[in-house]
Amino acid sequence: MFPQLIKIFFKGIIALLPFYISSQNSSEAICGTVTTSETLDYFNELKPQLKNYEAAFMSSKKTQKTSKSISKNYIPIKAHIIRSSNGDGGMDTSELENAITNLNTTFGNAFMEFFLCDGINYINNDSFYHFKSNQEQSLVDANNVSGVINIYFTETIENASNENVCGYTYNKKNYDVIVMQNGCAGNDSSLAHELGHYFSLIHTHGADNTCMTKELVNGNNCSSDGDQICDTPADPKLTMQNINSFCRYIGTETDSNGDSYAPDTKNIMSYSMKGCRSHFSEQQLARMYAYFMTTKNYLACGEKNSETKISESTNIKIYPNPISGDVIYVKQNGSEEYKSFTVSNLLGQVFVSGTLTNNPIQLNHLPSGSYLMTLRNNNSKMVKRIIK
């Protein structure tokens, strides 16, 4: 009797899954990022520089040994949580932590890890709580922090065309702003989608949302049309009409050669159902890494955004990691010695701090989870993710 009940239970879950995925898509707004002709010209100018880093990235992926030649980039986020004027509403801190954890899973293969820089900025303002894009300048002028990615989380967003949008960003050097609707930030793909735009990715159906892609199914023009990335299949623009509830493409569109499209319905940069989107392609990961290295490598979390950088060091060993007991050791082999440490969560809440010595650091009071250990001296700091 019991096995039969288990079977019925799982059949019920499977039956409800399509409705869950569909509801995720139908209840959420569109992407508000616009890829202009000026943006495309800018990307084309960068391509010679990007190619060198893309080649290094793809080479590093061939074997586990060579992947060590590329260091992980720790990328600071300044979270601005917008609430009503009386302080009600706004994204919960646990939702923000989950969003950052999900980003680190999604972007890990691009050698990127995000962390919260200097806590959360709360903005209590009814006007910004139901945000209109023409208010952006006043919001940014009053709150932006230079040298980090400023993400503004608000209840609703309306663009210049009075459309309800999930979020949007720009591709401008030294303008580091993303605006996200709270409900979209927690769906595991929309925040990653906007960060993909921030790091130069185009929608898989191309820059223009109003017409069919010119990218051919056979890939002959993949580097110049569509999203200009060749390991993402040509995409006729995915919608509720050509994707079924099992994330399968059911459209009948053909390209100019008469070839039928077979798009990737799970690519994060597509317009597929948000519950379907789960990954970037290898070349998309390479492009984001290259764009960071050429255009956004100034991002840093430090006082007045000085030259203090966050990086991994081969001269530092932190062990055991994951922590097998209640202590962790820091061994330094380089000439530049770190003097102090903090252990914090992804939101920047510090649990342990102190001076570095040869003695073990006690972490017995920390619950199981993922943390950041930050080592500092007068000139620099290094951040390492640790797991207990």
N, C-alpha and C positions, 0 to 999 in steps of 0.2 A: 504493500500500500504506500509506504513512504517513498520508494523510488518513483512510483507513478506520480505522486504529488510534486516531486522535484522536476520531473519531465514537464508536467503541466505548467509549473512556475516559469521555467526557462522558455517554453514556447510562448507564454504570455509576454515576456520581456522582448523576445524577438519580434513578435507581432506589433508591439508598441514602438519599436525603434524607428521605423520610417516616419511615424507621426511626430516623434521627438525631433528628428533631424529637420523635418519640414517646418515644424513650429519654430525652430531656431532661426530659420531663414525668413519666414514670413513675418516674424515679430520685430525684425531688426531693420535698420535703415541702410542706405547705400553708402559707398565710399565717397567722400567729398574731395579727395585729392585730384587735382587737374594737372595733367602732363601737357604743358604748352609747347609750342614750336620752339620757343626760346630755351626751354628745358632740354628738348631733344638736341638742339644745337650745342648746348653746354655739354651734354653727355658725349656727343660725337667728338668734341674737342678733347675730352678727357681720355678717349679710347686708347691712344698710344701709351699713356701712362698706366691705364688700367690693365692692359694686356700683360705687362711684366709681372704685376702682382697676381693676376689670375693664373698665369703659367706657373708661378711659384706655388700657389695654393694647390692647383691640380696635381703638381708633382709631389707635393707633401702628402697627398692622399693615397699614393700608390702603395706605400708600405707603412706600417706602424712606426718603424724606426725613423724614416725620413720625416714623418709628421712632426717630430720633436723640433725640427728646424724652424717652425713657425710658433711664435709665442701667443698665448691667449691674450686678447685685448679686454681689459676691464673698463666698462663704459658707464659713466655716471648719469643717473636720471635724477632730476629734481621734480618731485611729484607735487602738483598744486591741486588740492581737493577743494572744489567749489561747493559751498553749501548755501542754504537760504540765509537771509539776513539775521535770523535769530539763532543760527548755528545748527539748525535741523538738517537732516538729509546728508547727502554726500556719500562717497565711496567709503566703505568700511575698511579698516586697516588690514583685516584678514583677507579681504578680497584683493587689496593691492598686493599683499605678499604673495598670494596665489598667482596673480597676474605676472609678477616678476619671475617667480619660479617657473611658470610655463614658458616665458620668454627665454629663460636660460636653457631649458630643454630644447626648444625649437631652434635657437641660434647657436647652440653649442658646437655644431659641426662647421660653423663659420668662424670658429675661434673667437667668439664674442660671449662675454658674460656681463649682464647688467646688474647694477646695485644702486641703492638709493643714496643720494648725496645730501648730507646735512639735514636729514629729517623731512617732514612734510610741511608744506605751506598751506594753511587753511585760509580760504577766501570766502567770507560770509557776505554774500551779495545776491539779492533776489534777481537782479537784472542779468548777471552772469550765470546764475543757476539754470536759467532757460536761455541759452546762449545763441546769439546771432553773429554770424561771421563778420559783420561790419563793426562789431564791438572789439574786434581782436586787438587793434592798436592800443586802445586804452587799457585792456587787460594785460597785455604784454609789457607796456611801458611801466606799469605799476608793480609787476611781479617777476619779470624774467630774471634769471640768473645766467650770466654769461659763461660760456665754456662748458656747459652741460646740456643734456637734452631735457628741455622743459616740457613736461606732459601735463596738460590741464584736463582734469576729469570733471565732467559736468553732467547734469541730468539730461538735457536735450541740446541738440545743435541744429541750427537752421542756416542753410547757406544763402547766398545772394539771390538765388532763384526760389527761395522759400521752401526748399526741399528739406526733409528731415534726413540728416546724414549721421553715419556711425562715427566718423572721425575724418580728420584730414591733416596733411602736413605739406612741406615744401622741399624743394631741392635747391637750396641756396646756401652758399658757404657762409658760416658765421650767423646763420639764422636758424636756431635750433628749437623749433616749436612743433608740438603735436597737440591737437585738441581731440579728446575722446569722449564719447557718450558713455556714461557709467555702465549701462546694460550691455554695451558692445565690448567693453574692456575685459569682461569676465567670460567671454564665450570661447576662449582658447585660440581664436584665429584672427579676429579683427585688429587687435593691438599689434600683433605680429605683422599683419598686412600693412598697416600704416608705417611701422618701422621699416618694412621692406621698401616702401616708397621713399622714406627718409634716406635710406642707403642706396637709392638710385634705381630700384626695380620699377618696371612698368607693368601694368596689367597684362596678363598673358594674352588677352585679346587685342592688345595694342593701346596706343595713347588715346585714340578717339573712341569714346563710348557711344557715338551716334551712328557709326557705320561699320560694315563688315570688315574684318581684318583683310589685308592684302597678302599676309603671309601664306605661302603655299604649303600644302600638306606634305609634299616631297622634300621640303626644307631647303630648296634652292636659294631662297632669299631670306633665310632665318636670321641672318645677322643685321639686316637692314630694315625689316618689317616686323609687324607684331610687337613682341616685347624685346626683339633684337637679341634674344638668347636662344641657342640652337638645340638645347636638350629639353625644352618645353614645347610640346606639340602645338601646331597651329590651332588657334582657339577662335570659334565663330562668335564668341561671347555667350557664356553660360548663363542660363536664367532658370526660373521655376518651370518654364515651358519645355526646356530641352534636357532637364535633369530629373530623373525620378527619385523617389524617396530612398532608394538604395544606393544613391550617389553614382548612378550609371547614366551615361550620355545617351539620350534617345532621339536626338535631333537628326534631321535629314539634310542639313545644309551641305553644299559642296563648294570647293574653291573655284578659281577661274579656269582651272584645268579639268574641272568636273570630278575631282577626287573628293571622297567623303571625309569629313573631319573626324578625328579620334582624339579629342582634347583630354588633358589630365584634369579630372574633376576633383582631385584632392590637393591641387596646388594652391598654396596660400594666397598667391597673387591673382587668382582667378575670381570670377563672379559666381562661382559655384555656391551651393548652400554652405552657410558658415559652419554647420556641424560636420560637413564633409571635409573641409580644408584642414590639412594636417602636416604638410611638408613643403620645403623648398627643393628645387632641383640642385644638383651639384654645381652647375654653372651659375645658378642664381646665388648660391652660397659664395662662390668664388668672386662674383661681381660685387657683392656687399662687402666682403673682406677687402677687395681692392679699392673700393670707394672710400672705405674708412681709412685705409692706409694713405691714400692720396689727398683726401679732401677733409676728413673729419678727425684726423689724428691729433688735433689740438684739444679734444675733449679731456678734461681732467677735473677731479674734485679736490680742490685745495683752497686755502685761504687766498682770496682775491684772484683765484685761478692763476697762480704763479706757475713756474715751470715744474712744480711737483707733479710727477707722473705716476701712474699706477701700472705695475707690470709684474710679471713673474721673473724670478731670478734663479739661475742654475746654481748660485752659491748659497742658497738657502734650502735646508731640508726640514720639513715639518712632518713629524711622524709620531705614532701610527695614524694614518688617514685612509679610510675611516677609523675613528677612535675605537679601539677594542676594549679599553677600560675606562678609567676616569681621568687619565692624564694625557698630555700631549707634550712633545719635546720640539724645540727649535734649535737646529744646529746651523751655525754660520761658518762659512769657509772663505768668504771674500774679504777684501781689504776695507770695503765700506760696510761698517757694522751698524745694524739697527739697534736702537736703544730701548724702545718701548713697544707695547702691543695692546691691541684691544680685540675682543671677540664680540661680534654683533650679529644680529639677524639681517635679512635682506632689506629691512626697513631702516636700518641704522641704529636700532636699539642696542646699546652696549650692555653686555652681561658680565664681562670680565675685562680688567685692564691692569697694567702693571709695567714694571721694568723687566727687560729681558736679562736673564741670567742662565747659567748652565743647569739650573734646577727645573724639574718638570712643572708644567702649568696645570693646576688642578681645575678640572671641569666636571666634577662629580654632581654639581647641582643643576647642570644643564639638561633639559629634556632632550629626547632623541629628535634629530632634525638636521637641517643644513644651515651653516653659519659662515661668516666671513672673518678671517683672522687678518688684521691689518698691522703691519710692522712699520715703525717710523724711525727716522733720524732727522737731523736738521735740514737735509737736502732733498729727501725723497721718502716715498712710502711704497710698500709692496703689499698686495692683497692676495690672499689664498683662500679658496673655498675649502672648508673642512666639514666633515660629516660625522655625526655621533649616532 
